[in-house]
Amino acid sequence: MTPRLRSLRKITPRQLREELLPNILRSLGLVWRASPMLFIVSTLLLLVQSVLPLGILYASKLILDGVASALQTGTAAATPPALILLASLVGGLVFLQVVASSIHSWLQSHQSAMVQENIMEKLHHKSVEIDFAYYENPEFFDTLHRAQHQAIYRPSQLVGRLQNIIQQSLTLAGLVGLLFLFHWSIPLLLLLTLLPAFLLRLHFADVLFEWRQKSSNLERKSYHYHWLLTDKAWAKEVRALGIGRFLRRRYLAIQRRLRVEQFRINGRQTRGTLMAQLLATAVAYGFYLVLIGKTLAGAITLGSLVMYFQAFQQALNALRNLFTGIGDIYEDARFVSQLYDFFNLTPAMPRIRPVQPLPSPVRRGLSVEGLAFRYPGSERWALREVSFSAAPGERIALAGANGSGKSTLMKLICRLYDPAEGRILLDGVDIRDFELAGWWRNLAVMFQDFEEYNLSARENIWLGDIRLPLHSPAVEQAAQRSGAAGVIEGLPKGYETMLGKWFDEGEELSRGEWQRIAVARAFLRDAPIMIFDEPTSALDARNEFEMLNAWMERARGRVALLISHRVSTLQSADRIIMFSEGRIAETGTHDQLWSAGGSYAELFNQPIPGRE
């Protein structure tokens, strides 16, 4: 089943309204859950900051009027105590404003880090929870990229801006009330002056969002080329093939495309913002001239002139910040939807069947009946009409050319996918009727493309069953069975040695040594079903022999499946199932299939090139 992903689309005004408010509420919820106390304290600090400018303005007016009065009456030589008190009050209010702003900024940065940490935890949880099928859909990686690179910081940013809007609104309300005393038209003039800039901000919030949506695939390509140029996994081949210059050119070409488009959008926004700013400046200049005229005519005092002058300027800034903040919130709220595009991904595989208890012990084994499967987006059947059974204690090998269906069958048994047709049974029960996490716990799996974890040697094996204590004797026993113990004991710190070169003091292993670690990881899990894909591909003949003996011993009483291209490995199996073009071509022991001269013998009896 193909995973459902939200496609890039134009959003209608109604959808936008229905999306913005929920995203704002979601962001508030994320910030509140991160730390309720931080949220409350930071909000209170903003409320304090909102009323301080009014107090500073009014106290400054009283000081100027007092100074003017003293100059007129000839008493300026002796500073009135009231003026000293007012000046001290202004200084104290300014100091309090600076302290409150500093503490709020510190709290907000801490709050933002906590929110992003929680969001990243949710993102990691969802990444592990969703079906493996998503990881084979390119659209999924665009969705993931947008979530972790374009949206992860938006909720805390949105809430911070929302708090700032509350502060600006309270400050603005006081300033507007003050300006209303001068003339009722002044607040209206302020609104009309800054409205064009506000509408412009909303427009470019949409433009930026749509561009970031469309460019996410291109950004991902840029990250990919960066990864090829800097990651150790590619370092040898990049140098040996001499392709570093080619990759750099590709990376720079993408960066230039992104930069040019970003520059174009920013240029359009800057031109529009400049025109809006010029309009606001012209209006402010006109108001200042009116104030000067009123003062010279004796209609207002010098203190009132300064107070109204500063009030208008601060109101202009507050309203500009308010409109900018609303525009920023609008933009952030749209980007928050990208987080929930990812968080709302649902399993592609149906999980509505009643959950059955897992059999313990397994008695009849595994049965595959009429299995058929094709990958999402493909018309070619990867498996077709596949049926066989595997009893506990029976060691079965799966053989066939590359692409014949062996690894696909392994994925279906592991329930990384569900079949399009047919079913897989364990003791007569469809494996889709088992709880998924419980089913995975009953599998001991080693994939051909196993991972090399940059952890200690002990941890690398322990990952096979983290229900066990880290220092459980079973970890070292698994290493002994796989032949990894000899490798580990030769390391500087034994089982505590860091593996890989990503971190300090790490030790690199050969592919064959890593393979024995991976086998040990699978051996550690005491599961009734064992599935190993090419466990000896990187081993020499001697180590292969030892590994196969260990595998056969571990397979006792278990359903054991082994995928291999090596005849020497296949010979250890009780039965070989030969795949060809997604179907079972023939079944038997090595000797039976070899003597039959069918597809098995044909695959492994190829002439050596250059010899007749």
N, C-alpha and C positions, 0 to 999 in steps of 0.2 A: 504494500500500500504506500502510495506517495505521501510524504508528509505535507501538511497544509501550512503554507507560509503566506503572510500578508504581502500582497503585491504592491508595487509602487503605483499610486493612483492619486488622482486629484480628489481632494476632500471638499465636500460641499459645505456651505456656511452652517447648515444645520448639524452636520457631522462634526464640524469644528467646535460648535458650541457644546455639543454633547461630549466631546473629547476633552476640551480645555478644563472645565470645572472638575471632572473626575481626576484628571492628571494633577491639578493643583491640590486636591484633597489627598491623593495618593502620596504626593511629595510631603505634605504636612504629616501624614501618618508615618512615613519613613523617618523623618527628622525627629518626630516625637518619640518613636520607639527606640531610636538610637540613644537618647538621653533626655527624658522629660525635664530634669532639673536644669540642664544647660539651655534648653529651649525657653523655659520660664524666665531664667535670669537674664538671658540675652534680650528677650522681649521687654522686660522691665527696664533694662538699661536704655533701650531705644526710646521708651516712653519718657524717661528722664531727659534724654537728649532733645526730645521734641519740644519741651516747654522752656528749656533754658534760653534759646535765642530771644524769645519775647521778653523775658526778664532782663536780659542784657540790653536790649533795645530801649526799654522804658527807663531803666536806670541811667543809660547814656544820655537820654533826653533830659532827665532831671539834672544831670551834671552840667550839661551845656547851658540849660536855662539858668542854673544857679551861677555859673561863671559869667554869663551875659549880664545877669542882674547885678552881680558884684562889680563888674566893670562900669555899669551905668551909675551905680550909687557911690562909686569911689571907695568901696570897702575891699577891693581885691588884695590889698596888702596883707590882710589877715584872713587866711583861708577858713571859711566856716567849717565847723566840725561835721556838719551834715554832708558836705561835699566829700570830705575825707572818708566818711562812712559809706557813701554811695560808691566812691571809687574802689574801696575795699570790697564792696559787694560785687561790683562788676568783675574785679580780679578773681574773686572766689568763684563766681559763676563760670567764668572762662576756664579756670583751672578744673572745676568739676566736669565741664564739658569735655575737656581734653582727656581726663582720667576715664570718664565713662566710655568715650569713643575708643580708647586704647584697650580697655578691658573687654569691650564688646567685640572688637576685631580679633583679640586673642581667643575668646570663647567661640566665636564663629568659625575660626580656622580649625579649632579642635573638634567642634561639632561636625564640620564638613568632612573631616578625616574619618570620624566614626560612622557617618552615614555612608560614605563610599565603601568603607570596610564591610558594612552590613549588606550593601547592594552587591558587592563582589562575591560575598558568601552566597547570596541568593542566586547569582549568576552561575557560580560553580555548581551549586546544588542542581539547578535546572540542566546544566550541561551534562551532568552525570545521569540525571533522571530520564531524559528524553531518549527515544529510540535511536539505535545506531544508524538507522536509515537516514536520519537527518544529515549525518556527516558525509553522505554521498550525494547530497543535493547542494549545488553551488549557491542557490539562493539562501540557504541556511547560513552560510559563512558571511554573506552580506548583512543578514539580520544580526548575526553575532557581532560583526565589526561595528555596526551602528550602535549597538547596545554598549559595548565596552569601550569604544573610542569617542563616540559622539554624544552619548547620553548619560554615562555613569555619574558625572559630576553635576548634572542638571537639577536633581531634586533639592540638594542642599543649597545650591545657587538660587533656585527659585524661591525657597523659603526665606533665605537671607534677603532677597529683593522684596519679598512680600512684607517682611518686617520693616525694611527701609521705607516702603511705601506708606505703611502705617505711621511711621515717624514723620515723613514728609507731609502726609495729609494733616496730621495734628498741628505741625508747625505752620503749614499753609493756612489752616483754618484760623489760627490766631492772627497771622499777618493780613489775611483778607479782611478780617473783622476790623483791624486797625486801619487799613486802606479805605474801607467802606466809610469810615468816619470822615475821611478827606473828601471822597466823592463816590457815589454808588456805582459809577461807570468803570472805575479803575479795575475791580476784579474781572468784569466782563472783558475789558481791554486785554488783560493778561491772558485770559482764556483764548481769545481770538488770535492773539499774537503767536501763541505756541501750538495751536491746533494743527497747522500744516506740518510742523516737525513731528508731532505725534502720529499723524496718519502716515507720514513717510516711514517712520520707524516700524509700524505694523506691516507696511508693504514689503519692506526689505527683510523683515523676519520671515515672511512667506517665501520670498525669493531665496534666502539663504537655506531655509529648510529643504525646499525642493532641490536645490543644487546639491546639498550634502547627501540627500537621498540618492540622487542619480549618480553621484561621484563615488559612492561607497565601494563599488566594484573596482573602480580605478585606484582608489586608495589602497585597497587590498592587494592589487597587483604591485603597487609601489612597495608595500611591506614585504611582499614575496621576494622581489628582487633584492631588497635590503637584506633579507634573511639568507638568500643564496650567497651574497657577498661577505657575510659576517659570521655565519654559523659553521661550526667545526665539521658538521656532517658533510658539508659540500666543499670544504677547504681543499682537500686533495685533488678532487676532480676539476675544480675551477682552475687550479694551477696547472695540472697535467694537460688539460685541454686548451689552456691559454684563452679562456673565455671571460676573464675578468673585465676587460675593456668593453666587450659586447654587453655584459650585464650592467655595467655602469651607465652605458649609453641608454639602455632601456629604462633604467631607473630615473635618469635625469630627464628623459623625454616625458615620462609620466609626470614628474614633479613640475616641469615647465607647463604642461597642460593645466594642471591644477592651479599653479600660481597665476597664470594668465587669466583664467576664469575668475579666480578670487580677486585679482587686481581689477578686473572689469566691473565686478559687482561692487567692490569697495569704492571705485571711482564714481559710479552712478550715485551711490549713497552719499558720498562726500559732497558732490555737487548739489544734491538736493538739500542736504543739511546746511551747507553754506548759505544758500538762499534763505532758508528759514531763520538762521542765526542773524543774517543781515536785517531781516524784517524785525526781529525782536530788538536788535540794537537800535534801530531807528525809532521804534516806539518808546523805548526806555529814554532815549535822548530827548524826545518831545516831552515826556513826563518831567524830566529834570528841569527843562526850561520853564515849565509851568510852576514848579515848586519855587524856583528862584524868583519868578515874577511875583508869586503870592507873598514870599518873604519880604521882598523889597517894598511891596505895597502895605506891609504891616498886618496882613491877614493871618499869618502864622509866625510863631517865634523861630529863632535860630535853632533851638533844640528840636522843635517840631519838623523843621526842614531836614535836619540830619536824620531824625527818626523815620520820617516818611521816605526819604531818599534810600536809607538802608532797608526799610521794610519792603519797598518796591523791588529793590535789587535781590533781596533774599527771597521774596515771593516769586520773582521771576526764576531764580535758581531752583527753588523748591518745586515749582510747577514743572519746570523743565525736567528735573530729576524724577518727579512723579510720572510724567508722561513717558520718559525714557524707561523707568522701572516697569511700567505697565507693558510697554513694548517688549522689554526683556523677559518679563514673565510670560507673555504671549509666546515668545520664541522658545523659552525653556519648556513650557507646557507642551508644545508641539514635539519637542525632542524627547520629553519623558515618555511619550507614546512608543518610542523606539525601544525603551526598556521593556515595556509591557508587551510589545510585539514578540519579544524573546521570552519573557516570563510566562506568557499565555500559550506558548507552544504546547500542544497536547500529544500524547503518544499516538503514533500511527497504527500500532498494533492494538486490536480490540482487547480490552481487559474486563469484559462484562460477564465472562463465564463464571460459574460458581467455583470457588476454590476448593480443591481436593487435597487431603493430606498426602504428603510425599511418602512412598513406601519405604519402610526401613525394617529389615534389609530388603534389597531388590532381589526378587525371586525369579521372575520370568525374563527380565531384561528389557532391551530396547527393540521396538519394532517400527519400521518405516513402511508406510502403506501408500502407494500411488502418489508419491511426492512430485510436485511440479512447482517451479518458481522462475520468475524473471525479475530482474532488477528494475526499480522505478525508472521510467523514461525509456526503457529498452523494449524492443519488439522481439528480441531473441530469447528463447527459453534457455536458462542456465541449467535447469534440471527438468526432466520429463519422465514420468512414469517410473519413478525409482522406488523399489520395494526390497527390503531385506530385514533380517532380524539379527540381533546380537545378544547372546546369552551371557550371564555373569560368568566370568572366568575364561570366556572365549576371546582370544586375541585376534582381532580383525584388522587387516591392512587395507587401505584405500589407495589404488594406483590409477594411473592414467596420465595422459599428456597435459601440459599446461592448458587451463581453460576448460577442462573436461567436466568440471562440476564438483570436484572433491572438496575444495575449500568452501564452496557455496553450501554444500551439505553440512559442513562443520558449523557454519554460521546459523543455519536453520536449527540444528540440534542445540546450539547455544542460545537460541531464541533472540538473536540479533535481528532476525527477520522472522516472519511467519510465512508458511507456504501459501501459494495461490490455490493449490489443489492438494488433496491428500492430507495425511496427518502423521505425527510421530507419537508413539505410545511408549510409556514406561509402565511395565506390569499391567498392560491393558488400559491404562488411563492416558488420555490425550495430554501432552505436556502443557498445552494452553490452559488446562484446568488447574494447574499448579500455580501458586503465588510466585511471581516472577523472581523476586529476590531469593526466595527459598529454592527455586529451581537452579539459579546460578550457584548457590552454596553447595549444590550436589554435583557440581562439575569441577574436575581438575583439568584445566586447559592450558596448553602451551601453543601459542600461535607461531607461525613461521616468522612473521615480522614482530617478534617479541620486543619489548622495550628494555632499554638499558637505563635504569634509574640512577641518578646521581645521588645515591645514598650510601650508607655503609653496606658492607657485604652481608652482614646479619640482616639488616633491614630489607635488602633486596630479596632475600629468601623469605623473610617473615611476611612480606606483602602477600604471599600465597594464601595465608590464613591469619588475618589480623585479629581473629578472635582469641588466638593463643597469646600468652605473654611473650614479649619480645625476646627474652632470654630463655625461652622454653628449650629443653633438650631436643625437642623435635626438629628445631631449626638446624642444628648441627647434624642430626641423624639424616635429614633430607639432603644435606650437603654431602654426606658420606655416600649415600645411595647414588647420587648423580655424578660423583667424581669431582665435584666442585671443592670438596674439603682440601684436597691436595693443593689446589690453586690458592685458596683462601689462607691456608696455614703458611704459605710462602710470602704473604703480604706483610708489610712493615708492622701493622697493628692487628694482624689476623682478621677476625670477624668484625672488628670495629674500624677497619680501614675504609675510607671513603673511596668509592669507585667513580671513575670518570674524571675528566679534567676541567669541569665547570667551576670547581671550588678549590680552595687551597688544600695542598697535600693530597690531592686525589690521585689514584693509581688507575692507569688505563689497562684494560684487558684486551686480549685478542678476541676475535669473534667466536672462536671455539670455546674459550674460557667463559665468555658471556653466555654462550649457549648452555653450558653446564649449570651456571647460576639460574638460568631460566627454567631448566628442567627441575632443579632442586625446588624452585618456587612452586611448580606444579605438583611435585612429589609431596610437598608439605601438607597439602590439603587432603584430608582423609575423606574423599568423596567416592560414591559408588560408580561414577562414570568418569573415565579418563579419555581425553581426546588430545593427541599430540600431532602437531603438523611439522614435519621435517625436523625431528629432534636431534638428528645426527648429521645434518647437512654440512656443518663446519668442522666435523671431527675427523681425525685420522682413523685408520683401520683399527688400531688397538683400542682407542677410546670409544669408537663406535661399538665394538664388541662388548666392552664393559657396560656401556650405556644400555644396549639392548638386553643384556642379562638383568640389569636393574629394572628396566621397564617390564620385562616379562614377570619378574618376581612381584613387582608392585601391582601388576594386572590380576593377580590371583583373587578370584571372587568378585571381580569388578567387570563392568562393561568397558572394554578397552578398544579404542579405535586409534589407528596409527596411519598417518599420511606420509608417504615417502616416494622418492624417485630412485632410490637406491635398491638394487636387487638384493644386496647383502642384508639390508634392513627388512625388506619384504619377506625374505626367507624365514624370518623369526615368527611370522604370523601363523595362526592355525588356519586362517582362511583369508584369501585375497579377493577383494571385489574390484574388478577392472571397469573404469568409467571411460566412455567415449562419447563426445558431443552431448553431454548432459544425461546420458542414459547408462544403465549397467550393461556392459558388453558381455562379460563372462565372470564366473565365480569359481573358485577352487583353491587348492594349495599351489605353491610355487611350481612344484614338479608337474602337477596336473595341467596347469595353464601353459607351462613351457612346452610340454610334449604335445599339447593340443594345437600349437602353431597358430593361435589366433592373434588378436590385437595385443595381448600381453607379450607374447613372444616377439611379435613384430616390433613393439616399442623398445624392448630391451635387447634386441638382437640386431642392432644397426651396425653396418660396416664402418670401420674406422676410415675417416677421410684420407685420401691419398694412397689407400691400399686396395688392392683387388682381392 
